[in-house]
Amino acid sequence: MSVGPVKNASDIITTLKTIRDYIRWGASQLTENKVFFGHGLATPLHESAAIVLHTLFQPYNLDDCYLDAILTVEERINVLQLLNRRIDERKPVAYLTHEAIFAGLSFYVDERVLVPRSPIAELIEQRFEPWVDEDQVFNVLDLCTGSACIAIACAYAFPEAQIDAVELSDDALDVAKINIDKHNILEQVSLYKSDLFNQLPEKKYDVIVSNPPYVAIQEWENLPEEYHNEPEMGFSGGVSGLDLVLRILVDANNYLTKQGILIIEVGSSAETLQQLFPQIPFYWLEFERGGDGIFLLTAGQVRQYHQQFIITI
């Protein structure tokens, strides 16, 4: 029996018996070993539950009545092994389970893409209300789609709309294709390999949404180890963090319908952006489930401030 570096593994396997036992114990181990929680599972209990239930081939929403079920010895060993990997390798849980939940939907993920975790999920679930009339949303553009979680969630939210998803990384495009096939929405979601708008056909969108790389280089270097297990291309926004954001602000003017909206996540670079454009009324969105650093501009505002955006490039 080999379960890695857990101390007194034999005693643990003998003492801990139920699903509840291993979720509680796992949470304590994650806390004691100071793993970082920032990839969609906010607490040690949530992470431990994800690991334990995945190992047991059970859903995340398993009914509480099953938590006192007794695990077989083999199941206990398997749980300990995955917990050990989370602690030793510092990989986000989604890379160990190859699953992330975004906007209530399940997505395949691996080290080729960032782990889905954006607060934009909440906006999609609300169908971007009150900013758009959901019956008038016919075309949505997702820039820097990664795993395609935003694009696919938009397809569910707007079943009559066409969703275009843009990505430059070949690796990420491969994962996006896996998820499009998984959700069986090939006819509704179109993938484009493009450096932002460069390879897109001429088209107007009712919603342009993007979670682009926005982390400044110095900040990236100081992030916890878990983040360095994700592709650097998904983070690096240049010295200021705003390299891609500024390009989107400039070019979006040519791709929005008159009533369209632009939503961009800039995370920790929000203050830098607002200082760069102190006169521009970015609407900073608020979220019931937490999160910040996401702004909205209407098509009229994008058009109004277009010259100011151009000057910065």
KEKE-3310 file (N, C-alpha, C; in steps of 0.2 Angstrom, whole numbers, plus 5000, padded with zeros to 4 digits):
npx = (5004:5004:5003:5010:5017:5009:5008:5008:4999:4993:4987:4978:4969:4964:4957:4949:4934:4922:4914:4912:4921:4933:4932:4932:4944:4953:4951:4958:4971:4974:4973:4983:4995:4995:4990:4985:4970:4961:4955:4942:4936:4933:4936:4945:4936:4928:4937:4942:4931:4928:4939:4938:4925:4926:4936:4928:4919:4907:4894:4897:4886:4882:4869:4867:4864:4872:4884:4889:4892:4902:4919:4928:4943:4952:4946:4949:4963:4964:4959:4967:4979:4976:4974:4987:4993:4988:4993:5007:5011:5005:4995:4981:4964:4956:4964:4968:4957:4952:4940:4930:4918:4907:4896:4887:4889:4898:4915:4928:4945:4963:4981:4983:4975:4968:4961:4943:4935:4930:4920:4912:4903:4892:4886:4882:4873:4863:4859:4865:4857:4853:4857:4856:4842:4837:4830:4835:4847:4858:4871:4886:4902:4916:4931:4948:4945:4950:4946:4934:4923:4916:4910:4902:4894:4887:4880:4871:4863:4858:4850:4846:4856:4871:4887:4903:4919:4935:4953:4970:4980:4985:4984:4975:4964:4962:4957:4945:4938:4936:4927:4916:4912:4908:4897:4889:4886:4891:4885:4881:4892:4906:4923:4938:4954:4964:4972:4965:4954:4959:4958:4945:4929:4920:4909:4895:4892:4881:4884:4900:4912:4925:4939:4953:4971:4978:4987:5000:5018:5027:5018:5014:5025:5026:5015:5006:5011:5002:4996:5007:5006:4998:4995:5006:5004:4990:4989:4999:4999:5008:5019:5011:5000:4989:4990:4983:4970:4969:4970:4959:4949:4951:4948:4935:4926:4923:4915:4904:4886:4874:4867:4875:4885:4901:4911:4923:4935:4947:4953:4966:4972:4963:4963:4974:4970:4959:4966:4973:4963:4956:4944:4935:4920:4920:4909:4910:4906:4896:4896:4886:4891:4904:4919:4928:4934:4929:4923:4910:4906:4895:4890:4889:4897:4910:4912:4912:4923:4933:4944:4952:4956:4964:4975:4983:4988)
npy = (4994:5010:5027:5039:5054:5056:5056:5042:5035:5022:5022:5032:5027:5017:5023:5034:5033:5036:5046:5059:5059:5060:5071:5081:5078:5080:5093:5099:5095:5102:5115:5115:5112:5124:5126:5136:5144:5149:5146:5145:5136:5141:5138:5127:5116:5115:5112:5100:5092:5092:5085:5072:5068:5067:5057:5046:5045:5053:5065:5083:5089:5079:5071:5075:5064:5053:5055:5049:5036:5022:5020:5009:5001:5002:5014:5023:5024:5029:5042:5048:5048:5057:5068:5070:5073:5086:5093:5091:5094:5106:5109:5117:5110:5107:5103:5091:5084:5086:5093:5108:5118:5130:5144:5135:5124:5110:5108:5102:5103:5106:5107:5115:5126:5141:5139:5139:5152:5165:5179:5183:5173:5174:5186:5180:5171:5179:5184:5195:5206:5221:5226:5222:5217:5202:5195:5202:5198:5192:5190:5185:5189:5181:5185:5179:5165:5153:5139:5139:5141:5153:5156:5145:5145:5156:5152:5143:5152:5161:5154:5156:5164:5167:5162:5168:5162:5167:5163:5162:5153:5137:5126:5129:5130:5117:5112:5119:5114:5101:5104:5110:5100:5091:5098:5098:5108:5113:5119:5131:5138:5145:5143:5153:5155:5167:5183:5192:5203:5201:5191:5189:5189:5203:5209:5213:5214:5210:5208:5209:5200:5198:5189:5193:5190:5199:5202:5211:5210:5209:5207:5194:5186:5186:5178:5165:5148:5139:5146:5147:5135:5136:5141:5153:5162:5164:5174:5185:5201:5211:5224:5234:5226:5229:5227:5219:5223:5236:5236:5229:5239:5249:5243:5237:5246:5245:5233:5232:5232:5245:5246:5238:5230:5231:5220:5218:5209:5215:5213:5214:5224:5235:5247:5253:5254:5263:5275:5278:5282:5294:5301:5293:5285:5271:5257:5249:5233:5224:5209:5196:5185:5188:5195:5206:5220:5220:5228:5238:5245:5254:5253:5266:5273:5267:5271:5285:5288:5283:5290:5293:5281:5276:5285:5279:5268)
npz = (5000:4995:4998:4997:5004:5016:5033:5045:5037:5037:5049:5047:5037:5044:5054:5049:5040:5033:5020:5024:5035:5027:5019:5029:5036:5025:5022:5033:5031:5019:5023:5034:5026:5019:5006:4991:4989:4975:4964:4960:4969:4985:4998:5010:5013:5002:4992:4997:4997:4983:4979:4986:4982:4968:4967:4971:4961:4961:4961:4963:4970:4979:4989:5006:5014:5010:5015:5026:5022:5021:5016:5005:5008:4997:4991:5000:5000:4987:4988:4997:4990:4979:4987:4992:4980:4977:4987:4986:4973:4970:4961:4954:4959:4948:4938:4942:4943:4931:4928:4929:4936:4929:4928:4932:4924:4918:4913:4904:4909:4907:4909:4898:4898:4907:4923:4924:4932:4932:4938:4928:4925:4933:4927:4915:4919:4922:4910:4906:4910:4917:4905:4892:4881:4882:4871:4860:4858:4847:4842:4849:4855:4861:4867:4868:4873:4879:4888:4882:4891:4894:4881:4879:4890:4887:4875:4881:4888:4879:4868:4855:4849:4839:4844:4844:4846:4851:4850:4853:4856:4851:4859:4869:4860:4856:4868:4870:4859:4863:4874:4867:4859:4869:4875:4864:4855:4842:4831:4836:4842:4836:4833:4832:4827:4831:4833:4844:4836:4824:4814:4812:4803:4795:4806:4817:4834:4848:4861:4867:4875:4887:4895:4896:4896:4909:4919:4926:4923:4934:4944:4941:4943:4956:4960:4969:4969:4964:4953:4944:4939:4929:4911:4906:4896:4897:4907:4906:4904:4899:4904:4911:4912:4904:4890:4880:4884:4881:4867:4864:4868:4858:4846:4847:4844:4830:4830:4837:4839:4838:4849:4857:4870:4879:4889:4900:4909:4920:4932:4944:4938:4937:4944:4938:4925:4927:4932:4920:4912:4918:4915:4909:4911:4917:4920:4934:4938:4950:4961:4967:4972:4974:4969:4957:4947:4934:4920:4912:4896:4886:4868:4863:4872:4870:4857:4859:4866:4858:4852:4863:4867:4856:4857:4867:4862)
capx = (5000:5008:4999:5014:5020:5005:5011:5004:4994:4989:4982:4972:4965:4960:4953:4944:4930:4916:4915:4912:4928:4939:4931:4934:4952:4956:4951:4963:4977:4975:4975:4990:5000:4995:4989:4982:4963:4959:4953:4934:4934:4935:4938:4947:4931:4926:4942:4943:4925:4929:4944:4935:4919:4929:4939:4923:4915:4901:4893:4898:4880:4879:4865:4870:4862:4877:4891:4891:4893:4909:4923:4932:4950:4954:4944:4952:4969:4964:4957:4974:4984:4974:4975:4994:4995:4986:4998:5014:5012:5002:4991:4973:4961:4953:4969:4969:4950:4950:4934:4928:4911:4907:4889:4883:4890:4904:4919:4935:4951:4969:4986:4983:4970:4967:4955:4938:4933:4928:4914:4907:4898:4886:4883:4879:4867:4858:4859:4868:4852:4848:4861:4853:4836:4839:4827:4838:4854:4859:4878:4890:4909:4920:4938:4952:4940:4952:4942:4927:4918:4911:4906:4897:4888:4882:4876:4865:4859:4855:4850:4845:4861:4877:4892:4910:4924:4942:4958:4977:4984:4983:4983:4968:4959:4961:4953:4939:4935:4933:4921:4911:4909:4905:4891:4885:4884:4895:4882:4880:4898:4911:4930:4942:4961:4965:4975:4960:4950:4963:4956:4938:4925:4917:4902:4893:4890:4877:4888:4907:4914:4932:4943:4960:4977:4978:4992:5007:5023:5030:5013:5014:5031:5025:5009:5007:5014:4996:4995:5012:5005:4993:4999:5008:5000:4983:4990:5003:4997:5013:5022:5006:4994:4984:4992:4978:4964:4969:4969:4951:4945:4952:4945:4928:4921:4921:4912:4898:4880:4872:4864:4879:4889:4907:4912:4930:4938:4954:4956:4970:4974:4957:4966:4979:4965:4955:4971:4975:4958:4952:4938:4930:4915:4919:4905:4913:4901:4897:4893:4883:4895:4911:4923:4928:4938:4926:4919:4905:4905:4890:4893:4890:4903:4916:4912:4913:4930:4937:4950:4957:4959:4969:4981:4987:4992)
capy = (5000:5017:5033:5045:5056:5057:5053:5037:5033:5016:5024:5036:5023:5013:5027:5037:5028:5039:5052:5065:5059:5061:5078:5085:5077:5083:5101:5101:5094:5107:5121:5114:5113:5131:5127:5142:5143:5154:5143:5143:5133:5146:5136:5120:5111:5115:5109:5093:5089:5091:5079:5066:5066:5065:5050:5041:5046:5055:5072:5088:5090:5073:5072:5074:5057:5048:5057:5044:5030:5020:5019:5003:5002:5005:5020:5027:5025:5033:5048:5050:5049:5063:5074:5071:5077:5093:5096:5091:5097:5113:5110:5118:5104:5106:5100:5084:5080:5087:5096:5114:5120:5137:5145:5129:5119:5106:5109:5098:5107:5103:5112:5120:5132:5143:5136:5144:5155:5172:5181:5184:5168:5177:5190:5176:5168:5184:5186:5202:5211:5225:5230:5221:5214:5195:5193:5205:5196:5188:5188:5186:5187:5179:5186:5175:5160:5148:5133:5141:5141:5159:5156:5139:5147:5161:5148:5141:5158:5164:5148:5158:5168:5164:5164:5167:5162:5168:5161:5162:5147:5131:5121:5131:5129:5110:5111:5122:5110:5096:5107:5111:5093:5089:5101:5097:5115:5114:5123:5137:5141:5145:5145:5156:5156:5174:5188:5196:5204:5201:5186:5189:5192:5209:5207:5217:5209:5213:5208:5207:5199:5195:5189:5192:5191:5206:5203:5214:5205:5209:5204:5187:5183:5185:5174:5158:5142:5136:5150:5145:5128:5137:5143:5160:5166:5166:5179:5190:5207:5215:5228:5237:5222:5231:5227:5217:5227:5243:5234:5228:5245:5252:5239:5235:5251:5242:5227:5232:5235:5252:5244:5233:5231:5228:5218:5216:5208:5217:5210:5218:5230:5239:5254:5255:5257:5269:5280:5279:5286:5296:5304:5289:5282:5264:5255:5243:5228:5221:5202:5194:5179:5190:5196:5213:5221:5219:5234:5238:5251:5253:5254:5273:5275:5265:5276:5292:5288:5280:5293:5293:5274:5276:5288:5275:5262)
capz = (5000:4994:4997:4997:5010:5022:5039:5048:5032:5039:5055:5045:5033:5049:5058:5045:5037:5029:5015:5029:5038:5023:5017:5035:5037:5019:5023:5038:5028:5014:5027:5037:5021:5016:4999:4990:4986:4971:4957:4959:4975:4989:5005:5011:5013:4995:4988:4999:4994:4976:4978:4988:4978:4961:4967:4972:4955:4964:4959:4968:4974:4982:4994:5013:5017:5008:5018:5031:5018:5023:5010:5005:5009:4990:4990:5005:4997:4981:4991:5000:4984:4976:4991:4992:4974:4978:4992:4984:4966:4970:4955:4955:4959:4942:4934:4945:4942:4924:4928:4932:4935:4927:4927:4933:4919:4918:4908:4904:4909:4909:4910:4892:4899:4914:4926:4924:4938:4932:4940:4922:4925:4936:4922:4910:4922:4922:4903:4905:4912:4913:4900:4886:4880:4880:4865:4855:4857:4841:4841:4855:4854:4867:4865:4873:4875:4883:4888:4879:4896:4893:4875:4879:4894:4883:4871:4885:4890:4873:4863:4848:4847:4837:4848:4841:4852:4848:4854:4849:4858:4848:4865:4871:4855:4857:4874:4868:4854:4868:4877:4862:4858:4876:4876:4858:4852:4837:4826:4839:4844:4831:4835:4827:4829:4830:4838:4845:4831:4817:4809:4812:4798:4797:4809:4823:4840:4853:4867:4867:4882:4887:4901:4893:4900:4912:4925:4925:4923:4941:4949:4939:4946:4963:4962:4972:4965:4960:4947:4939:4935:4923:4906:4907:4891:4900:4912:4905:4900:4898:4910:4914:4912:4900:4883:4876:4885:4877:4860:4863:4868:4852:4840:4848:4840:4824:4830:4841:4836:4841:4856:4860:4876:4880:4895:4900:4915:4921:4938:4948:4934:4937:4946:4933:4919:4929:4932:4913:4909:4923:4913:4906:4916:4917:4925:4938:4940:4957:4960:4973:4974:4975:4963:4955:4942:4928:4918:4906:4892:4880:4862:4863:4876:4866:4851:4861:4869:4854:4851:4869:4867:4851:4859:4871:4859)
cpx = (5004:5003:5003:5016:5016:5008:5006:4998:4989:4984:4976:4967:4961:4955:4947:4940:4925:4918:4916:4919:4933:4938:4934:4942:4956:4957:4957:4970:4979:4977:4982:4995:5000:4995:4985:4975:4961:4957:4946:4932:4937:4938:4941:4942:4928:4931:4942:4937:4925:4934:4941:4929:4921:4932:4934:4918:4908:4900:4895:4892:4877:4875:4868:4869:4868:4884:4893:4892:4901:4913:4926:4939:4953:4952:4947:4959:4969:4963:4964:4979:4982:4975:4983:4996:4994:4991:5005:5015:5009:4998:4984:4970:4958:4958:4970:4962:4948:4943:4933:4921:4911:4900:4885:4884:4897:4908:4926:4940:4957:4974:4986:4979:4970:4961:4949:4936:4931:4921:4909:4902:4891:4882:4879:4873:4861:4856:4860:4862:4855:4851:4859:4846:4838:4836:4830:4845:4855:4866:4882:4897:4913:4928:4943:4948:4943:4949:4935:4921:4913:4907:4901:4892:4884:4878:4870:4860:4855:4855:4848:4850:4867:4883:4899:4915:4931:4948:4965:4981:4981:4981:4976:4963:4957:4956:4946:4935:4932:4927:4915:4908:4905:4898:4886:4882:4888:4892:4881:4886:4903:4918:4934:4949:4963:4968:4970:4955:4953:4960:4948:4935:4922:4910:4901:4890:4886:4880:4896:4910:4921:4935:4950:4965:4978:4983:4998:5012:5026:5025:5013:5019:5030:5018:5010:5008:5008:4995:5001:5011:5000:4997:5000:5005:4993:4984:4993:5000:5002:5015:5016:5000:4989:4985:4986:4971:4964:4968:4961:4947:4946:4948:4938:4924:4919:4916:4906:4892:4879:4870:4869:4882:4896:4909:4919:4932:4946:4957:4960:4973:4968:4960:4970:4975:4962:4960:4973:4970:4953:4945:4933:4926:4914:4914:4907:4907:4902:4893:4891:4887:4902:4914:4923:4932:4935:4921:4915:4905:4899:4894:4894:4896:4910:4917:4915:4920:4935:4944:4955:4960:4965:4975:4985:4990:4998)
cpy = (5006:5022:5040:5047:5057:5053:5048:5036:5027:5018:5028:5032:5019:5017:5031:5033:5031:5044:5058:5065:5062:5068:5083:5085:5081:5090:5103:5100:5100:5113:5120:5115:5119:5131:5133:5141:5149:5152:5141:5139:5137:5144:5129:5115:5110:5111:5101:5089:5087:5085:5072:5063:5064:5058:5045:5041:5048:5063:5077:5090:5084:5074:5070:5067:5052:5050:5053:5037:5028:5018:5012:5005:5005:5012:5025:5029:5030:5040:5051:5052:5055:5069:5075:5075:5084:5096:5097:5095:5104:5115:5112:5111:5102:5102:5092:5080:5081:5090:5103:5116:5128:5139:5139:5123:5116:5107:5105:5104:5103:5109:5117:5126:5134:5139:5141:5146:5162:5173:5183:5179:5170:5182:5186:5173:5173:5187:5193:5207:5215:5228:5228:5217:5207:5193:5197:5204:5191:5185:5190:5185:5186:5180:5182:5170:5155:5141:5133:5141:5147:5158:5150:5141:5152:5157:5145:5146:5161:5158:5150:5162:5163:5166:5162:5167:5162:5166:5161:5156:5141:5126:5123:5129:5121:5108:5114:5118:5104:5098:5108:5105:5090:5091:5101:5103:5117:5119:5130:5141:5140:5147:5148:5157:5163:5178:5193:5197:5202:5197:5185:5192:5198:5207:5212:5212:5214:5213:5206:5206:5196:5195:5188:5192:5198:5207:5206:5209:5204:5205:5196:5183:5182:5181:5168:5153:5139:5140:5148:5138:5129:5140:5151:5164:5168:5172:5185:5196:5213:5219:5231:5232:5223:5231:5225:5221:5233:5241:5233:5234:5249:5249:5237:5240:5249:5236:5226:5235:5242:5251:5239:5235:5228:5227:5215:5215:5210:5216:5216:5224:5235:5246:5257:5258:5263:5276:5282:5283:5289:5299:5300:5285:5275:5262:5248:5239:5225:5214:5200:5188:5181:5191:5203:5213:5220:5225:5233:5245:5249:5255:5262:5276:5273:5269:5283:5293:5285:5283:5293:5286:5273:5279:5284:5270:5264)
cpz = (5000:4993:4997:5003:5016:5028:5042:5043:5034:5044:5052:5041:5038:5053:5055:5040:5032:5025:5019:5032:5033:5020:5023:5036:5031:5020:5028:5035:5023:5018:5031:5032:5017:5008:4997:4986:4982:4964:4957:4965:4981:4996:5005:5010:5006:4991:4990:4997:4987:4975:4980:4983:4971:4962:4968:4966:4957:4962:4965:4973:4977:4988:5001:5016:5015:5011:5023:5028:5020:5016:5010:5006:5002:4989:4994:5003:4992:4983:4993:4995:4981:4980:4992:4986:4974:4982:4989:4977:4965:4964:4957:4955:4952:4937:4936:4943:4934:4923:4932:4931:4934:4925:4927:4928:4920:4912:4909:4904:4910:4909:4904:4893:4906:4917:4926:4931:4938:4935:4934:4922:4928:4931:4917:4912:4922:4915:4902:4907:4917:4907:4893:4886:4878:4873:4859:4855:4852:4840:4847:4853:4861:4865:4871:4877:4880:4882:4884:4884:4895:4887:4876:4884:4891:4878:4874:4886:4885:4867:4856:4845:4844:4841:4844:4846:4848:4853:4850:4850:4855:4854:4868:4866:4855:4863:4873:4864:4858:4871:4873:4860:4864:4877:4870:4855:4847:4832:4829:4840:4838:4834:4830:4830:4827:4835:4839:4839:4824:4812:4809:4806:4800:4800:4815:4828:4845:4860:4865:4874:4882:4894:4898:4898:4903:4918:4923:4926:4930:4945:4947:4942:4953:4965:4965:4967:4961:4953:4942:4936:4929:4918:4907:4902:4893:4905:4910:4901:4899:4905:4914:4916:4908:4892:4879:4878:4881:4869:4859:4863:4862:4846:4841:4845:4834:4824:4834:4838:4840:4848:4860:4866:4876:4887:4896:4907:4915:4927:4942:4944:4933:4939:4941:4927:4921:4929:4925:4910:4914:4921:4910:4912:4916:4922:4928:4941:4947:4956:4967:4976:4975:4969:4961:4949:4935:4926:4912:4903:4887:4874:4861:4866:4872:4860:4853:4863:4865:4853:4857:4869:4862:4853:4863:4868:4855)
residu = (MET:SER:VAL:GLY:PRO:VAL:LYS:ASN:ALA:SER:ASP:ILE:ILE:THR:THR:LEU:LYS:THR:ILE:ARG:ASP:TYR:ILE:ARG:TRP:GLY:ALA:SER:GLN:LEU:THR:GLU:ASN:LYS:VAL:PHE:PHE:GLY:HIS:GLY:LEU:ALA:THR:PRO:LEU:HIS:GLU:SER:ALA:ALA:ILE:VAL:LEU:HIS:THR:LEU:PHE:GLN:PRO:TYR:ASN:LEU:ASP:ASP:CYS:TYR:LEU:ASP:ALA:ILE:LEU:THR:VAL:GLU:GLU:ARG:ILE:ASN:VAL:LEU:GLN:LEU:LEU:ASN:ARG:ARG:ILE:ASP:GLU:ARG:LYS:PRO:VAL:ALA:TYR:LEU:THR:HIS:GLU:ALA:ILE:PHE:ALA:GLY:LEU:SER:PHE:TYR:VAL:ASP:GLU:ARG:VAL:LEU:VAL:PRO:ARG:SER:PRO:ILE:ALA:GLU:LEU:ILE:GLU:GLN:ARG:PHE:GLU:PRO:TRP:VAL:ASP:GLU:ASP:GLN:VAL:PHE:ASN:VAL:LEU:ASP:LEU:CYS:THR:GLY:SER:ALA:CYS:ILE:ALA:ILE:ALA:CYS:ALA:TYR:ALA:PHE:PRO:GLU:ALA:GLN:ILE:ASP:ALA:VAL:GLU:LEU:SER:ASP:ASP:ALA:LEU:ASP:VAL:ALA:LYS:ILE:ASN:ILE:ASP:LYS:HIS:ASN:ILE:LEU:GLU:GLN:VAL:SER:LEU:TYR:LYS:SER:ASP:LEU:PHE:ASN:GLN:LEU:PRO:GLU:LYS:LYS:TYR:ASP:VAL:ILE:VAL:SER:ASN:PRO:PRO:TYR:VAL:ALA:ILE:GLN:GLU:TRP:GLU:ASN:LEU:PRO:GLU:GLU:TYR:HIS:ASN:GLU:PRO:GLU:MET:GLY:PHE:SER:GLY:GLY:VAL:SER:GLY:LEU:ASP:LEU:VAL:LEU:ARG:ILE:LEU:VAL:ASP:ALA:ASN:ASN:TYR:LEU:THR:LYS:GLN:GLY:ILE:LEU:ILE:ILE:GLU:VAL:GLY:SER:SER:ALA:GLU:THR:LEU:GLN:GLN:LEU:PHE:PRO:GLN:ILE:PRO:PHE:TYR:TRP:LEU:GLU:PHE:GLU:ARG:GLY:GLY:ASP:GLY:ILE:PHE:LEU:LEU:THR:ALA:GLY:GLN:VAL:ARG:GLN:TYR:HIS:GLN:GLN:PHE:ILE:ILE:THR:ILE)
# end
